[in-house]
Amino acid sequence: MKTYSTREAASKLRLSYTAINRYIAAKKIPAPLVQRVGATQFRAWTEDDIERVRKVLPKIANGRKTRHKKKASKAGKKK
């Protein structure tokens, strides 16, 4: 079974390495367990792990609001 590094998994998911690590830290996506080899820690992603994350990604609210959405929400509160 082929395994991928977190950088390779991020590339397959079309995310940045930083974004995938933030999602893992915020527990927004399921991630494989951390493995240790000596003093090095890493995650070994399988195709199944990547597909599981691919299904969850559309459901993640990333918290960004555009200027337009902010203005619309303020206008709605004033009414």
C-alpha positions in Angstrom: 0.0 0.0 0.0 1.5 3.4 -1.0 1.7 6.1 1.6 2.1 9.8 1.2 3.6 12.5 3.3 1.5 15.4 4.6 2.9 17.6 1.8 2.0 15.1 -0.9 -1.5 14.6 0.6 -2.0 18.4 0.7 -0.9 18.6 -2.9 -3.4 15.8 -3.9 -6.2 17.7 -2.0 -5.2 21.0 -3.6 -4.5 22.6 -0.2 -1.4 24.2 1.1 0.7 22.4 3.6 0.0 25.1 6.2 -3.8 24.8 5.6 -3.9 21.1 6.1 -1.9 21.4 9.3 -4.3 24.1 10.6 -7.3 21.9 9.8 -5.6 19.0 11.6 -4.8 21.2 14.6 -8.4 22.5 14.7 -9.7 18.9 14.3 -11.7 19.8 11.3 -10.4 16.9 9.2 -9.5 13.4 10.2 -5.8 12.7 10.0 -3.7 9.5 10.3 -1.9 8.9 13.6 1.5 10.4 14.1 4.3 7.9 13.6 7.8 8.1 15.1 11.1 7.0 13.6 13.8 7.9 16.0 13.3 11.6 16.8 11.3 12.3 13.6 7.5 12.4 13.7 5.4 12.2 10.6 2.0 11.2 9.3 1.7 8.4 6.6 -1.4 9.2 4.5 -3.1 6.4 2.5 -5.4 6.8 -0.5 -8.3 6.1 1.9 -7.2 8.8 4.3 -7.0 11.3 1.5 -10.5 10.3 0.1 -12.0 10.6 3.6 -10.6 14.2 3.9 -11.8 15.0 0.3 -15.4 14.1 1.4 -15.2 16.3 4.5 -13.6 19.4 2.9 -16.8 20.9 1.4 -18.4 20.9 4.8 -15.6 22.8 6.5 -16.4 26.4 7.4 -13.1 28.2 7.1 -14.2 31.3 9.0 -13.4 33.8 6.3 -15.8 36.6 5.5 -15.6 38.8 2.5 -16.1 42.6 2.8 -19.4 42.1 0.9 -20.7 39.5 3.4 -19.7 41.7 6.3 -21.6 44.7 4.9 -24.7 42.6 4.2 -24.7 41.2 7.7 -24.3 44.6 9.3 -27.2 46.0 7.1 -29.4 43.1 8.2 -28.7 43.8 11.9 -29.6 47.5 11.6 -33.1 46.8 10.1 
